[in-house]
Amino acid sequence: MITNEDLRDICTHTKLSRLERFVEPLNAAMTEFEINNVARETMFLAQLAHESGGFNYVRELATGDAYEQRNDLGNTEPGDGRRFKGRGLIQITGRANYAQCGNALGLDLLGQPELLEEPVNACRSAAWFWQSHGLNELADTGDFRRITKRINCGLTGWQDRLSYLERAQQVLA
């Protein structure tokens, strides 16, 4: 179980009042989706911290226009790019991913995509993505690089992700 202080020591540039919103939902989501050992927890928290700018953002800053008509994301309707831009702590993106996530979590994300901005749903969607993409198993083998590629389709922000990982390992070890 992580504490407010643990999250503050990992996300050193984020106000504690912001981080406190996520501690209980993170612990519940990690339990629900079997993120249940130090390797899984540290890698999960490091990736979320990077993807969310230190738990400051649960909605992508960009407009989402770049995702318009992206069939690989299931964005086939006009406006899908903006409507289904990245949300949650791991930035679920695209109509198809919102549909899968919503089905898994019992949420109407196609009708209300902004539900992923709520702390409980932001945490659960990230943990669902993590488990459903085999990231627990990769964490168990210590393969942070492959985890990053599955989340980001590349190594964008690699040094930042590593910095968060190092802090998480120091805090949770």
DASULWO-V576115 format. One line per field, one symbol per residue. ss: DSSP state (h for helix, s for strand, l for the rest). psi: psi as a letter, one per 20 degrees, with the letter a starting at -180 (. if undefined). burial: 1 if it has 16 or more other ideal C-beta (glycine too) atoms within 10 Angstrom, else 0. A space follows every 50 residues. Layout:
# DASULWO-V576115
ss=???
psi=???
burial=???
This chain:
# DASULWO-V576115
ss=lllhhhhhhhlllllhhhhhhhhhhhhhhhhhlllllhhhhhhhhhhhhh hlllllllslllllhhhlllhhhllllllhhhhlllsllllsllhhhhhh hhhhhlllllllhhhhhlhhhhhhhhhhhhhhllhhhhhhhllhhhhhhh hhlllllhhhhhhhhhhhhhhhl
psi=pqrghghhhgmijpphhghhhigghggghhghkknkrggggghghggggg hjlkkhpjpphrhihiipknhhijniqpihgghkrpqrijmppqgghggg ggghikqmhhhmhihiipgghggghghggggijkhghhhhijmhghgghh gikbkpkghgghgggggghggi.
burial=01000111011001000010111011101100101000111111111111 11011011110001001101001110000111111111111111111101 11011010100010110111111111111110001101100001001101 11000000001011101110100
